[in-house]
């Protein structure tokens, strides 16, 4: 007679595995710079880049469960600092950090004419108000009414 397992299958296991695989691909991507690579690209010290991250003026990815080995999406170094920090501050206030920020930046939105928030930030001629309203609606439940 065979024993039956009483353990219930995890309905989210496949989704978690896909998420973990995505994170590993992103961490290995040449588009996501190590701290040293970011310093070489910008001409700033690693200490300064890390300070910008700690102040919320840059965001970085890290392997879950790790405390070092940050990867900095390279596009951040191609935009106006004030535009990025404004959006990162709104996301931080809404409780969105790390991988959540990254997912937000790379997902196109119909509210942005099917552009990604990343592209919106990089386009210095585009006002940030609509992007900030999207953050409010998506993460804090604000409807934007006056």
C-alpha positions, 0 to 999 in steps of 0.5 A: 500500500502506498502512502499518500502525501498530505502536502498540498501543492503550492498553486504559486510555485510555478509563478515564483519559479518564473519570477526567480528565473527572471531575477537571475536573468536580470542580475546577469544582464549587461544592462544592469551594471555592477557597482564597479561598472557603474562607477567606471561608466559615470566617473563617480566613486563607488562610494558616491554611487552607493550614497545615491542609492541609499538616498533614493536617487538611484535604484538597484537590484539585488539577489533576494537574501543578499546584502551585497552585489547590487546591480544598477540598471544602466539607463538611470545614468542617461536621464536627468537626476531630478526626473528619476529621483522624483519618480523614485521618491513617489514609489518609495512613499508608496512602499515600492522598492527594488524589484517592484521599482524595476518591474514598474519601470519596464512595463508599458502602460496604456496611460502613457501611450503604451510607453514604459515609465523608464522611457517616459523618464528618459524623455526630458520633454515629457512632464512627469505629472501623469506618471506620478498620477499612475503611481498614486492610482496603482500603489496608493489608491489615489484617484487623482480627483480634485 
